[in-house]
Amino acid sequence: MAVYMWRILGRHNIWDQYDIIDKHTQSGLELVEKYVKFVKERTEIEQNYAKQLRNLTKKYNPKRGCKEEQECRFSNHQSFLDILNEMNDYAGQRELIAENMMMNICIEITKYLQELKMERKTHLSEAKKAQQSLESTYKQLDSSKKRFEREWREADKAAQYAEKTDQDINATKADVEKAKQQANMRTRIAEECKNDYAAQLQKYNKEQSQFYFSDMPLIFNKLQDMDERRVRKLAQGYVLFSDTERHVMPIIGKCLEGVTKAGTNVNERNDSIALIEQYKSGFERPGDLDFEDYSQGINRASSDSSLGTLGTPKGPLELLGKNRSKPFWLFSKKSKLSPSPSSLTPLSTPPAPSPANGTPSPKFGRDPLSYCLKEINKTVKPRISSFRTLGRMRLTPERIIVMPTVTEDFGHLPPEQRRKRLQQKLDDIGKELQKEVDQSEALEKMKDVYEKNAQMGDPASLSPQINQTAQNMERLRGELNKYESWLTEAGKRGDSMLRRDTLPEDALSYRSHSNNNGSTHEPYSPDGTHSEEGTPDPSQAIYAEFDDDFEEEEEELVAPIGQCTAMYNFPGASEGTITMQEGEVLSVVEEDKGDGWTRVRRANGNEGYIPTSYVSISLSQ
């Protein structure tokens, strides 16, 4: 109804406002151009904002292999990385807003604007042609009117002259006849001009009526439709401006929820446990120093619980050296045990008192008690060496420098760290072996195809690759067996370390000495010299009994520390793992120690390892 009324108004009220309609439609197109320019600048702002956000997240993301990346196993570090990832996704949504605005608003409206411009130009051209046609008809009318006026005057003059001549007595009959003929001719010409003028007038009136009542209203209606479509399209662009951002708001909300979740995922207790699991060495704590009674003239050797060095056994005063007034802290950087040079000389031994009964025996050089301590010390690894990790040592008069030697079996690492590194190495070798197996199967299939169809290729050309793959597989299997044996050895020693609270201290020292790196180190005598006796102590049977007792204890089921729910299926194809179905609830027996595996138990008692990332764990308080 509104459109119809507009057309009625255009036909009766603004039929003569052609210039106004022209300016109005032009102003509408300019508004569309202005809006498109506004949206373009908005998209530039969004793109710059997204770019700055991406640069910000890139700036604070840790580089590969740096210290910050290694600390990402802690929840507070990982949560910060999660926030950076969420902000990166947030920047992507801002880019999506800019892209959608550019595509759906700028490009679409600009394309539509070009069509409107062409349509407006066409309508105005039609109006101009109609105007020119009416003006041409009016010129013809005016010309016929002026000719009719001129010829009528000439005919009137000719009629008056003929009448005057007819009344003149002096005029001849021929002159009168001639004047009448001239008047009749002029009158006839005037009548023809009158008829032509009447025809032109009728034609003009008809065209004028057609122009004002049909042609121009039709053109105005087309311009009206065009302008209304422009307004409608612009209104849709206004709505798209808000809808474009509203559509990504749920995703932006998820990004912000992810930031909140990253904050709530921080667990200070788990971070402390992760720090302990990452850096625990597995060594036992040093024991108390024994009292050495010099008043009895007996130089007692350092026992298993003393901090042994490569020099002579020392009491607390000798460990402190000349700096007796300074506090002694085992873990400080300056606690390199800097006694006097004379006390570090391997050959310097305190004088042994002469026995009362004559010449001492070779084995009992000083005292029976000293000899017993010496025999015990043969099977006890010097504590400072086990604590500072095994390796080459350089002895100087000022300090002891421990220089660990990196070995292939990671024997230079503490027990717990060694097991982790060996397990990681086994995983890497297993992945490489699986790749070689897959490649070997592919080559065999290709060879079979070549043998069945000679046109596909020569089977002999694949022999070098097959041989090379077989060699690689054999090499990797050998490395796999080697590292598995080392891991088994490290696992046994690790179990012994876990039971150190119940084993006697001498037994722990003996096992650490005999099993470290799978080799036997030469023991040191109490007086700092190397022992020439390499025969193991018979008391090893005692420690074997301890092993048997604790092996029986291991058979008892450990109480679960929590439960976990499987989020994915796990086949459990490798040794030591168990299968798991999605949604299955299992009991957690042992937490993840940083290697990505958690030990679980089924209701039927079956135990094994599963990937930590495959389950949702809930530990008991």
C-alpha positions in Angstrom: 0.0 0.0 0.0 2.9 2.3 0.9 4.6 1.7 -2.5 1.3 2.3 -4.3 0.8 5.6 -2.4 4.3 6.7 -3.2 3.6 6.1 -6.9 0.4 8.0 -6.7 2.3 10.8 -5.0 5.0 10.6 -7.6 2.4 10.8 -10.4 0.5 13.8 -8.9 2.7 15.6 -6.5 6.4 15.2 -7.5 5.9 14.8 -11.3 7.7 18.1 -11.7 10.5 17.3 -9.2 12.8 15.4 -11.5 15.9 17.2 -10.2 15.0 16.3 -6.6 14.5 12.6 -7.5 17.9 12.7 -9.3 19.7 14.2 -6.3 17.9 11.8 -3.8 18.8 8.7 -5.7 22.4 9.9 -6.0 22.5 10.7 -2.3 21.3 7.1 -1.5 24.1 5.6 -3.6 26.7 7.8 -1.9 25.4 6.6 1.5 25.9 3.0 0.4 29.5 3.8 -0.7 30.1 5.5 2.7 28.8 2.5 4.6 31.0 0.1 2.5 34.0 2.3 3.3 33.1 2.3 7.0 32.9 -1.5 7.1 36.3 -1.8 5.3 38.0 0.3 7.9 36.3 -1.8 10.6 37.8 -5.0 9.0 41.2 -3.3 8.9 40.9 -2.7 12.6 39.9 -6.3 13.3 42.8 -7.6 11.1 45.3 -5.4 12.9 43.9 -6.5 16.3 44.1 -10.1 15.3 47.6 -9.6 14.0 48.7 -8.0 17.3 47.1 -10.8 19.3 49.0 -13.4 17.2 52.3 -11.6 17.6 51.6 -11.3 21.4 51.0 -15.1 21.7 54.0 -15.9 19.5 56.2 -13.6 21.7 55.3 -15.4 24.9 55.2 -19.0 23.5 58.3 -20.9 24.5 60.7 -21.8 21.8 61.4 -25.4 20.9 63.9 -27.0 23.3 64.1 -24.0 25.7 63.8 -24.3 29.4 60.2 -23.0 29.4 59.1 -25.8 27.1 60.6 -28.3 29.5 58.7 -26.8 32.4 55.4 -27.2 30.6 54.7 -30.5 32.4 53.7 -28.3 35.4 50.1 -27.3 35.5 50.7 -23.6 36.0 53.1 -23.5 33.0 50.7 -25.6 30.9 47.7 -23.5 31.8 49.6 -20.4 30.6 50.3 -22.2 27.3 46.6 -23.0 27.1 45.7 -19.4 27.6 48.1 -18.5 24.8 46.5 -21.1 22.5 43.0 -19.8 23.4 44.1 -16.2 22.6 45.5 -17.4 19.3 42.1 -19.0 18.6 40.4 -15.8 19.7 42.6 -13.9 17.2 41.4 -16.3 14.6 37.8 -15.5 15.4 38.6 -11.7 15.0 40.1 -12.5 11.6 36.9 -14.5 10.8 34.8 -11.5 11.6 36.9 -9.3 9.3 36.8 -11.9 6.5 33.0 -12.4 6.8 32.4 -8.6 6.9 34.5 -8.1 3.8 32.9 -11.0 1.9 29.2 -10.5 3.0 29.0 -6.8 3.3 31.8 -5.0 1.4 32.1 -7.2 -1.7 28.4 -8.0 -1.9 27.1 -4.5 -1.4 29.8 -3.0 -3.7 28.7 -5.4 -6.4 25.1 -4.5 -5.8 26.0 -0.8 -5.8 27.5 -1.1 -9.3 24.3 -2.7 -10.5 22.2 0.1 -9.0 24.4 2.7 -10.6 23.9 1.1 -14.0 20.2 0.8 -13.4 19.9 4.5 -12.3 21.9 5.6 -15.3 19.5 3.6 -17.6 16.4 5.1 -16.0 17.8 8.7 -16.2 18.8 8.1 -19.8 15.2 7.0 -20.6 13.9 10.1 -18.9 16.3 12.3 -20.8 15.2 10.7 -24.1 11.5 11.3 -23.3 12.3 14.8 -22.4 14.2 15.4 -25.6 11.4 13.9 -27.7 8.8 16.1 -26.1 11.1 19.2 -26.6 11.5 18.2 -30.3 7.8 17.9 -30.8 7.3 21.3 -29.1 9.8 22.9 -31.4 7.9 21.5 -34.4 4.7 22.9 -32.9 6.2 26.3 -32.4 7.6 26.3 -35.9 4.2 25.4 -37.4 2.5 28.0 -35.2 4.9 30.8 -36.3 4.5 29.8 -40.0 0.7 29.8 -39.6 0.9 33.2 -38.0 3.1 34.5 -40.8 1.1 33.1 -43.6 -2.1 34.3 -42.1 -0.8 37.9 -42.0 0.4 37.6 -45.6 -3.0 36.3 -46.7 -4.8 39.1 -44.8 -2.6 41.7 -46.6 -3.2 40.0 -49.9 -7.0 40.1 -49.3 -6.9 43.8 -48.4 -4.8 44.6 -51.4 -7.2 42.8 -53.7 -10.2 44.6 -52.2 -8.4 47.9 -52.6 -7.5 47.2 -56.2 -11.1 46.2 -56.9 -12.3 49.5 -55.7 -9.7 51.5 -57.6 -11.3 52.9 -60.8 -7.9 53.4 -62.4 -7.0 49.7 -62.0 -7.5 47.5 -65.0 -9.5 44.3 -64.9 -6.3 42.4 -65.2 -4.8 44.0 -62.1 -7.9 43.3 -60.1 -7.9 39.6 -61.3 -4.3 39.2 -60.5 -4.8 40.7 -57.0 -7.6 38.4 -56.3 -5.6 35.3 -57.4 -2.8 36.4 -55.1 -5.1 36.8 -52.2 -6.7 33.4 -52.8 -3.3 31.7 -53.0 -2.2 33.3 -49.7 -5.4 32.3 -48.1 -5.0 28.8 -49.3 -1.4 28.7 -47.9 -2.6 30.1 -44.6 -5.3 27.4 -44.4 -2.6 24.7 -45.0 -0.4 26.2 -42.3 -3.4 26.4 -40.0 -4.1 22.7 -40.6 -0.4 21.8 -40.0 -0.4 23.8 -36.8 -3.5 22.1 -35.6 -2.0 18.7 -36.4 1.3 19.6 -34.6 -0.6 20.9 -31.6 -2.6 17.7 -31.4 0.6 15.7 -31.6 2.3 17.7 -29.0 -0.6 17.5 -26.6 -0.7 13.8 -27.0 3.1 13.4 -26.4 2.9 15.8 -23.5 0.2 13.8 -21.9 2.1 10.6 -22.6 5.3 12.1 -21.1 3.7 13.4 -17.9 1.1 10.8 -17.3 2.8 7.6 -18.5 6.5 7.8 -19.5 7.9 9.9 -16.6 5.7 8.2 -13.9 6.9 4.9 -15.1 10.6 6.0 -14.9 9.9 7.5 -11.5 8.4 4.2 -10.4 11.5 2.4 -11.6 13.7 4.8 -9.7 11.5 4.3 -6.7 11.8 0.5 -6.9 15.6 0.9 -7.3 15.8 3.2 -4.3 13.7 1.0 -2.2 15.8 -2.0 -3.1 18.9 0.0 -2.2 17.5 0.9 1.2 16.5 -2.8 1.8 20.0 -4.0 0.8 21.6 -1.4 3.0 19.4 -2.4 5.9 20.5 -6.0 5.4 24.1 -4.8 5.5 23.3 -3.1 8.8 22.0 -6.3 10.2 24.9 -8.3 8.9 27.3 -5.9 10.6 26.0 -7.2 14.0 25.1 -10.8 13.0 28.7 -11.3 11.7 30.1 -10.8 15.1 27.2 -12.4 16.9 27.8 -15.7 15.0 31.3 -16.0 16.3 30.5 -14.9 19.8 29.8 -18.6 20.9 33.3 -19.6 19.8 34.8 -16.5 21.4 32.9 -17.5 24.5 34.4 -21.0 24.4 37.9 -19.4 24.0 37.2 -17.3 27.2 35.8 -20.4 28.9 39.1 -22.2 27.9 41.0 -19.4 29.6 38.9 -19.8 32.7 39.4 -23.6 32.6 43.1 -23.1 32.2 43.0 -21.2 35.5 41.0 -23.8 37.3 43.2 -26.6 36.0 46.2 -25.3 37.9 47.0 -27.7 40.7 49.8 -26.7 43.0 49.9 -30.2 44.6 50.3 -32.0 41.3 53.0 -29.5 40.3 55.0 -30.3 43.4 54.6 -34.0 42.7 55.6 -33.5 39.1 58.7 -31.6 40.2 59.6 -34.4 42.6 59.0 -37.1 39.9 61.1 -35.2 37.4 64.2 -34.6 39.5 64.2 -37.3 42.1 67.4 -39.3 41.8 66.5 -42.5 43.6 69.6 -42.3 45.8 69.2 -42.9 49.5 69.8 -40.1 52.0 73.2 -39.9 53.7 73.4 -41.3 57.1 74.9 -40.0 60.3 78.7 -39.7 60.7 80.1 -42.2 63.2 82.0 -41.0 66.2 85.7 -41.7 66.0 87.4 -42.1 69.3 91.0 -40.9 68.8 91.6 -41.2 72.5 91.9 -45.0 72.1 94.4 -44.6 69.3 92.1 -46.3 66.8 91.5 -44.8 63.4 88.1 -46.1 62.5 87.2 -46.3 58.9 84.2 -44.6 57.5 81.1 -46.9 57.6 78.4 -47.2 55.1 76.6 -44.2 56.6 79.6 -41.9 56.3 80.4 -39.6 53.4 83.4 -41.4 51.9 85.9 -39.7 49.6 88.9 -40.9 47.7 91.2 -39.8 50.5 91.5 -41.1 54.1 88.4 -41.4 56.2 87.6 -38.2 58.0 85.5 -37.2 60.9 83.4 -34.1 61.2 86.4 -31.9 62.1 88.4 -33.1 59.1 85.4 -32.7 56.8 85.2 -29.1 57.9 88.9 -28.6 57.5 90.2 -25.2 58.5 86.8 -23.6 58.1 85.4 -25.0 61.3 83.6 -21.8 62.1 81.6 -21.9 58.9 78.4 -24.0 58.6 78.7 -27.2 56.6 75.9 -27.6 54.0 76.1 -30.7 51.8 74.2 -29.2 48.9 75.9 -25.8 48.6 78.1 -25.1 45.7 81.1 -24.5 47.9 80.8 -27.8 49.7 83.5 -29.5 47.6 85.1 -30.8 50.8 88.2 -28.6 50.8 90.4 -30.0 53.6 94.1 -29.5 53.8 96.2 -31.0 51.0 97.8 -33.4 53.3 94.6 -35.0 54.4 93.6 -35.7 50.7 96.7 -37.5 49.7 95.8 -41.1 49.1 99.0 -42.4 50.5 98.8 -40.4 53.7 97.6 -42.7 56.5 97.6 -42.0 60.2 100.3 -43.9 62.1 99.1 -47.2 63.4 99.9 -47.9 67.0 102.2 -50.8 67.7 100.5 -53.9 69.1 101.5 -55.0 72.5 102.2 -58.6 71.5 104.8 -58.0 68.9 104.8 -57.7 65.2 101.3 -57.4 63.7 100.1 -59.8 61.1 99.8 -58.7 57.4 96.0 -58.6 57.5 95.7 -57.1 61.0 98.1 -54.3 60.3 96.7 -51.9 62.9 93.9 -53.5 64.9 91.3 -56.3 64.5 88.5 -53.8 64.6 90.2 -51.7 61.9 90.6 -54.7 59.7 86.9 -55.6 60.1 85.9 -52.1 59.1 88.3 -52.4 56.2 86.7 -55.6 55.1 83.2 -54.1 55.4 84.3 -51.1 53.4 85.3 -53.3 50.5 81.6 -54.1 49.8 80.4 -50.5 50.5 80.5 -48.0 47.7 81.9 -44.6 48.9 78.8 -42.5 49.6 79.9 -39.3 48.0 80.5 -41.1 44.7 77.0 -42.7 44.7 75.4 -39.4 45.7 77.2 -37.3 43.0 76.7 -40.0 40.4 79.4 -42.4 39.1 82.1 -41.0 36.8 85.6 -40.0 36.5 87.0 -38.1 39.4 89.9 -35.7 39.4 91.6 -35.1 42.8 93.4 -31.8 43.4 94.9 -30.5 46.6 92.2 -27.8 46.8 89.0 -29.7 45.9 87.4 -32.8 44.5 85.8 -32.3 41.0 83.3 -34.9 39.9 83.3 -35.3 36.2 80.5 -37.7 35.1 81.0 -39.6 31.9 78.0 -39.9 29.6 77.4 -43.6 28.8 75.1 -45.3 26.4 73.1 -47.0 29.1 72.6 -43.7 30.9 74.5 -45.1 33.9 75.7 -41.6 34.6 72.1 -40.6 35.6 70.4 -41.2 38.9 68.4 -44.4 39.0 64.9 -42.8 38.5 66.1 -40.6 35.8 68.0 -43.5 34.1 64.8 -45.5 34.0 62.9 -42.7 32.4 65.5 -42.1 29.8 65.8 -45.8 29.0 62.0 -46.0 28.6 62.0 -43.0 26.4 64.8 -44.6 24.3 62.8 -47.8 24.0 59.7 -45.9 22.8 61.8 -44.1 20.2 63.4 -47.3 18.9 59.9 -48.9 18.9 58.6 -46.2 16.7 61.5 -46.4 14.3 61.1 -50.2 14.2 57.4 -49.9 13.4 58.2 -47.6 10.5 60.8 -50.0 9.2 58.2 -52.9 9.5 55.6 -50.9 7.6 58.1 -50.0 4.9 59.1 -53.7 4.7 55.5 -54.8 4.3 55.0 -52.1 1.6 58.0 -53.2 -0.3 57.0 -56.9 -0.2 53.5 -56.0 -1.5 55.1 -53.9 -4.3 57.4 -56.8 -5.1 54.5 -59.1 -5.3 52.7 -56.8 -7.7 55.8 -56.5 -9.9 56.1 -60.3 -10.0 52.5 -60.7 -11.1 52.7 -57.9 -13.6 56.0 -57.3 -15.2 54.8 -54.1 -16.9 54.6 -52.4 -13.5 58.3 -52.7 -12.7 61.2 -55.0 -12.1 61.1 -56.9 -8.8 64.9 -57.1 -8.7 65.0 -53.3 -8.4 63.4 -53.5 -4.9 66.0 -55.9 -3.5 68.5 -53.2 -2.3 65.7 -51.4 -0.4 64.4 -54.7 1.0 67.8 -55.7 2.2 68.5 -52.3 3.7 65.2 -52.4 5.5 65.9 -55.8 6.8 69.3 -54.6 8.1 67.7 -51.6 9.8 65.1 -53.9 11.4 67.8 -56.2 12.7 69.8 -53.3 14.0 66.8 -51.8 15.8 65.8 -55.1 17.3 69.3 -55.5 18.7 69.2 -52.0 20.2 65.7 -52.8 21.5 66.9 -55.9 23.3 69.9 -54.1 24.6 67.9 -51.2 26.1 65.3 -53.6 27.4 68.0 -55.5 29.3 69.3 -52.2 30.7 65.8 -51.2 31.7 65.3 -54.5 33.4 68.5 -54.0 35.3 67.6 -50.4 36.2 64.1 -51.5 37.2 65.5 -54.1 39.6 67.8 -51.5 41.2 64.9 -49.1 41.3 62.8 -51.6 43.2 65.6 -52.0 45.7 65.7 -48.3 46.1 62.0 -48.2 46.7 62.5 -50.7 49.6 65.4 -48.8 51.1 63.2 -47.9 54.2 63.0 -51.5 55.2 66.4 -52.9 54.1 69.5 -52.5 56.4 71.7 -49.7 55.4 74.7 -52.0 54.7 72.6 -54.0 52.3 71.5 -51.0 50.4 75.1 -49.8 50.1 76.2 -53.2 49.0 73.5 -53.5 46.2 74.2 -50.0 45.0 77.9 -50.9 44.7 77.4 -54.3 43.0 74.6 -53.3 40.6 75.5 -49.8 39.5 75.7 -49.7 35.7 76.0 -53.5 35.6 79.7 -53.3 36.5 81.8 -53.9 39.6 83.9 -51.0 40.8 87.1 -51.4 42.7 86.4 -50.7 46.4 88.5 -48.4 48.4 90.1 -49.3 51.6 89.6 -47.2 54.8 93.0 -45.7 54.5 92.5 -44.4 51.0 94.5 -47.1 49.1 93.0 -49.6 46.7 92.2 -53.0 48.0 94.0 -55.9 46.3 91.4 -58.4 47.3 88.6 -58.7 44.7 86.8 -61.6 46.3 83.2 -60.6 47.1 82.2 -60.8 50.7 80.5 -64.0 51.8 77.8 -61.8 53.5 76.2 -61.4 50.0 73.9 -64.3 51.0 72.4 -62.2 53.7 71.4 -59.6 51.1 70.0 -62.3 48.8 67.7 -63.3 51.7 66.5 -59.7 51.9 65.7 -59.7 48.2 63.7 -62.9 48.5 61.7 -61.4 51.3 60.8 -58.3 49.4 60.1 -60.2 46.3 57.4 -62.0 48.2 56.0 -58.7 49.4 55.8 -57.4 45.8 53.4 -60.2 45.0 50.8 -58.7 47.4 48.3 -56.4 45.6 48.9 -52.7 46.1 45.9 -50.7 47.3 44.5 -48.5 44.5 45.1 -44.7 44.9 42.1 -43.7 42.8 40.0 -44.5 39.8 40.0 -43.6 36.1 37.5 -43.6 33.3 38.5 -44.5 29.7 37.8 -41.8 27.2 39.1 -43.8 24.2 39.7 -47.4 23.2 43.2 -48.7 23.7 44.3 -52.1 22.1 47.1 -52.8 24.6 49.2 -54.6 22.0 52.6 -54.0 23.5 54.1 -55.9 26.4 53.1 -54.6 29.9 49.9 -52.8 28.7 46.3 -53.9 28.9 43.4 -53.4 26.7 40.8 -50.7 27.5 37.3 -49.9 26.2 35.8 -46.5 26.1 33.8 -45.8 29.2 35.5 -48.6 31.2 36.3 -47.8 34.9 39.7 -49.0 36.2 41.5 -48.7 39.5 44.7 -46.5 39.5 47.6 -48.4 41.1 50.5 -46.1 40.2 50.4 -42.5 39.0 52.1 -41.2 35.8 55.8 -40.6 36.6 56.2 -38.2 33.7 56.5 -40.8 30.9 52.9 -40.6 29.8 51.8 -44.1 31.2 49.6 -44.9 34.2 49.4 -48.3 35.9 45.9 -49.6 36.4 44.1 -52.7 37.6 40.8 -54.3 36.5 38.3 -55.9 38.8 39.6 -59.3 38.0 43.1 -58.4 39.2 44.8 -57.9 35.8 47.3 -55.0 35.9 49.1 -53.1 33.2 49.9 -49.7 31.8 47.6 -47.4 29.7 48.3 -44.0 28.2 47.5 -41.2 30.7 46.0 -39.0 28.0 43.4 -41.7 27.2 41.7 -41.6 30.6 40.2 -39.2 33.1 41.8 -39.8 36.5 40.2 -39.1 39.9 42.7 -39.8 42.7 41.6 -40.5 46.3 42.1 -37.8 48.8 
